[in-house]
Amino acid sequence: MKLVPNQQVVEVDEFETADPALRGEMTITITLADTDGGTELIAVHDGLRDGVSTADNEEGWRMALAKLAALVEGYG
């Protein structure tokens, strides 16, 4: 894991599974940037495993970011 406070988080994930289509490392890089009135979040997912469809991965990201937005907005 790499952490640059207030700028970037890079993490390497790996599923614990016997399924060969899901085995292997995936790197997720999240970059933050100040914008007018908020923060832009850019997430790049490298090494998506063959056993995970791009559509499912994108939907998972949408759900996670919606939960994050609800949490952050609740503190505003």
N, C-alpha and C positions, 0 to 999 in steps of 0.2 A: 504494500500500500504506500502511496505517496500522498502527502497532504501539503498544500500550499495555502495557508490560512486566507480565507476570504477570496480565493482565486480558483483553486483546482483540487479535485480529489481524483486519484487514480487507484482503482482496486482491481485485483485479479480474483475471479471467482471460479469455482469448480464444483460441479454437482457431485454429491456422494451417491453413486449409482453403479449398478452392474450393466446398465444399458450402454453398449459401445457408441451409440449415436449421440449420447449426451456427455460422454467422457471428454475431458480436456479443459484447458484453461480458456477463460474469456476475460478480456480486459475492458473495463468500463471507465471512461474518462469523463468526468463532469467538470465543466468550466463555468465559472460565474463571472458576470460582468455587470457593473452598475449601468442602469438605464434611467431615463427620466421617471422618477417616482417608483423605482423598483429594481429588481435584479433579473437579468437574463440568465437562464440556465440552459447550457448546451450539453447534451449527453451523447457520447459516441460509444457504441458497443462493438468491439472488435472480437472476432473469433467465435461468433455465434455458432453453437453446435448444430450439426445436421438434424438432430432430433427435435429442434425447436424451430417452428416456422417463423418467418419474418413477421407475419401478421400477428401471431400470438405474442411475440416479443414486443411489438409495437403496442399492442393492446395492454400488455402488462405495464409498460412504461406509462401509458396514458392513465391507467388506474392509479399507479403509484404517485405520479405527479399531481393528480387530482386530490389525492389524500394529503399530500404535502401542502398544496395550496390551501385546502380547508384548514389544516392545522395552523399554518402561518397567518392566514386571514383571521383566525379566531383570536390571535394575540394582538390584532390591530385595533 
